[in-house]
């Protein structure tokens, strides 16, 4: 699980929108552009080049 304080300050690096954490899938989803960012071992991987295409 990600720290709630961290979730409050993280934004999508692609469009600067807020992120929604899906704990079961271990992914952060951008509320603006729908890009998904994987969370590995509790660390968000916020690299747009490693994010799967939105969809």
Steps between C-alpha positions, in 0.01 A plus 500: 500500500617851422529769764194726494720813520689388191176445309392855583805659336555273199377620161522352152832600339334504157206735567528609867156360596440314826550125536274231638659197669356156426651291777382161374660555156800693644461783254451877502254626239501859379160667530584724204664296224434147642868402490576212735814499715610173658588482871788258561590403857310805626682739265304682227673477162415847367681478167267571205728290273437192718126554537270290284286695252179648640193307419 
